[in-house]
Amino acid sequence: MSILISDVMLAKFAWREIHVLVVLMSSASLLSHTVIFSLCLVYYIAVFGDLCHHMNLPLLSVCRNVYFDGVYDLCHIGHKNLFKRALTNGNLLFVGVCNDEDWLG
């Protein structure tokens, strides 16, 4: 029951349908406990994988952070393209925004 409630909440937050494994686990509740436990384990691994994919975090590899700073008076499409190119060097992009005094002095 707790998996059903947590998946309904997760589906509402992620704007997606209820996971297919929840239906299988509900129908497998008539079977042995080992089958239910293994399906729960597969479900949690699948949800964790979906979460890592959505947040652009590597599941089984090294996470590389990229820091990029500059003066962005008016953010435009050139800055967006620059951020996309900077993100190709890692998994997470941190953007530092400096003011004119810090940049010149």
N, C-alpha and C positions, 0 to 999 in steps of 0.2 A: 504494500500500500504506500509506503514512503517513497518508493521509486516512482510510482505513478504520480504522486503529488509533486515530487521534485521535477519530474519531466514536464508536467503541465506548466509549472512555474518557469522552467527554462525555456520551453517553447513559447510562452507568452513574452518573455524578455527578448528572445532572439528572433521573434516574428517568424517562426517556422512551425511545421506540423509536429505532432507527437512522434517520437522516434519509433521505428518499426520494431525494435527489440522489446519495447514495452508491451506490445500486443503479444509477441511470442512468450514473454515472461508471464503474462497473465494467463495465457492458455497452458503454459507449462506448470502452473501452480498445482495441477493435479498429479504431476510426476514427482519423482524423488527430490530430496533436498539438494543433492549434488548437482542435478541439472539446473535447478533454480539458481544455485550459487554460481555455477559457471556462466550462466546467462547474465547474471548481475555483474560479474566481473567483466565480461565482454562489453556490456552496456556502458559501464563506467569508463573503460578504456576508449570506447568509441566517442563518448561525450567529451572526454578529455582531449582526444585528437581533433574533434570538431572545434573545440574552444581554442586550441593552439593554432589551428589553421585560420580561424577567423581573426585572431589577434596577431597573426604573422609571427608567431613564436615557434622556433624549431622544437620538435618533440624529442628527437633523439640525436641532436647535434648541438654544436656550440652556438650560443647566442652572442652575436657581435653587435655592439652599440656603436652608432656613428654620431659624432657631435659636429654640428655645423652652426657657425654664428656669422652675424653680419648686421648691417644697418638696413632695415626694411621700412622705409618711410611709407611707401605705398606698395603693398604686396600685390603682385601681378602674375601673369601666366609664366613669365620668365623665371620668377622665384619658384613657382610650382614645379616647373621642369627641372630646375636646379635641385630641388629637394628630392624629386624622383630619381635623378642620377646619383645623388648622394646616398640614397637608400639602397641602391644596388650593391654597395660595399658592405652592407650588414643587414641586420634584422630589425633593429629599432633605431629611429632617428630622433635625436634630441636637437632642437633648434634654439640657439641662444640669440636673443635680440639685444643689440647694443645701441646706446644713444650716440649722438654725434661727438660729444665730449670724450667719451671713452674710446671711440674709434680714432679720433685725431690725436689724443694726448696719450 
